[in-house]
Amino acid sequence: MGMYDYVKIDKELLPLTDEQKAKIPDNPGWQTKDIQHRYDGGQLDTFYLSKDSIKVGIFVEDGMPIKDFEFTGDIIFYTGIGEHGSPGYEWMKFLATYKRSKLIEIERVNE
């Protein structure tokens, strides 16, 4: 299994019901392998997705600068919600399409 980066996104942007959104914690650990970008030193990155921009920062160090990130393409991000193996566990996977770092759409790609 290769390295992945982290994604932070406001759950209100996700195409989910209010009930489904309520199950998602503030930082559920969204992950992606779809964005190729590295700071010097090969650190894991955190991508901050919003409607109007994408920003990037180094995951492992608090206080590191967050920079604007120009991106056009699709980003698949995913995480498990709840305790794996429990009846309430849910795998969530989304496809976000960006053009010049502006969100075009997000769709859930698993149900």
C-alpha positions as CSV (number, residue, x, y, z in Angstrom):
1,M,0.0,0.0,0.0
2,G,1.4,3.4,-1.0
3,M,1.5,6.7,0.8
4,Y,-1.6,8.8,0.8
5,D,-2.4,12.4,1.6
6,Y,-5.1,13.8,3.9
7,V,-8.2,15.8,2.9
8,K,-10.1,18.3,5.0
9,I,-13.5,19.4,3.7
10,D,-16.6,20.9,5.2
11,K,-19.2,18.0,5.5
12,E,-21.9,20.4,4.4
13,L,-20.4,20.2,0.9
14,L,-20.9,16.5,0.7
15,P,-24.0,15.1,-1.1
16,L,-25.4,13.4,2.0
17,T,-28.6,13.5,4.0
18,D,-28.6,15.5,7.3
19,E,-28.7,12.1,9.1
20,Q,-25.6,10.9,7.3
21,K,-23.7,14.2,7.9
22,A,-24.5,14.0,11.6
23,K,-22.5,10.7,11.8
24,I,-19.3,12.3,10.4
25,P,-17.0,13.6,13.1
26,D,-15.2,17.0,12.6
27,N,-12.0,15.4,11.3
28,P,-12.8,11.8,10.1
29,G,-9.4,11.3,8.4
30,W,-10.3,11.6,4.7
31,Q,-7.5,10.2,2.5
32,T,-6.6,10.5,-1.1
33,K,-3.9,9.3,-3.5
34,D,-5.1,11.4,-6.4
35,I,-3.1,14.7,-6.0
36,Q,0.5,14.7,-6.9
37,H,2.3,17.4,-4.8
38,R,5.1,17.3,-2.4
39,Y,7.0,19.8,-0.3
40,D,10.7,19.3,0.0
41,G,11.4,16.3,2.2
42,G,8.5,14.2,0.9
43,Q,6.1,14.9,3.8
44,L,2.5,13.9,3.7
45,D,0.3,16.8,2.6
46,T,-3.1,17.9,3.8
47,F,-5.4,19.4,1.1
48,Y,-8.1,21.8,2.2
49,L,-11.0,21.5,-0.2
50,S,-13.6,24.2,-0.5
51,K,-16.0,25.5,-3.1
52,D,-13.7,28.3,-4.2
53,S,-10.2,27.0,-3.6
54,I,-7.8,24.2,-2.8
55,K,-5.0,24.9,-0.3
56,V,-2.2,22.6,0.8
57,G,0.0,22.3,3.9
58,I,2.3,19.7,5.4
59,F,0.3,17.3,7.6
60,V,2.8,16.4,10.2
61,E,3.8,19.9,11.5
62,D,1.5,22.4,13.1
63,G,2.1,25.9,12.1
64,M,3.4,25.1,8.6
65,P,2.4,27.5,5.9
66,I,-0.8,26.7,4.0
67,K,-0.5,27.6,0.3
68,D,-2.9,28.1,-2.5
69,F,-2.9,25.0,-4.8
70,E,-3.9,25.2,-8.5
71,F,-5.6,22.0,-9.6
72,T,-7.9,20.8,-12.4
73,G,-9.2,17.3,-12.3
74,D,-10.9,14.7,-10.2
75,I,-10.0,13.9,-6.5
76,I,-11.3,10.7,-5.0
77,F,-11.3,10.8,-1.2
78,Y,-12.6,8.3,1.3
79,T,-12.7,7.2,5.0
80,G,-14.6,4.8,7.2
81,I,-17.1,6.3,9.6
82,G,-17.7,4.5,12.9
83,E,-15.9,1.4,14.3
84,H,-14.9,-1.1,11.6
85,G,-17.0,-4.2,11.9
86,S,-19.7,-2.6,13.9
87,P,-23.3,-2.4,12.6
88,G,-23.0,1.4,12.3
89,Y,-19.8,1.4,10.3
90,E,-20.0,3.0,6.9
91,W,-17.4,3.4,4.2
92,M,-17.7,6.7,2.4
93,K,-16.0,7.5,-0.9
94,F,-16.5,10.7,-2.9
95,L,-15.4,12.1,-6.3
96,A,-14.8,15.8,-6.4
97,T,-14.3,17.5,-9.7
98,Y,-12.3,20.8,-9.8
99,K,-11.5,23.2,-12.5
100,R,-8.8,25.8,-11.7
101,S,-9.3,25.0,-8.1
102,K,-13.0,25.8,-8.2
103,L,-15.4,23.0,-7.2
104,I,-17.6,21.8,-10.1
105,E,-19.3,18.9,-8.3
106,I,-19.0,16.2,-5.7
107,E,-20.7,12.9,-6.0
108,R,-20.7,9.8,-3.8
109,V,-19.2,6.9,-5.6
110,N,-20.2,4.2,-3.2
111,E,-23.5,3.6,-1.5
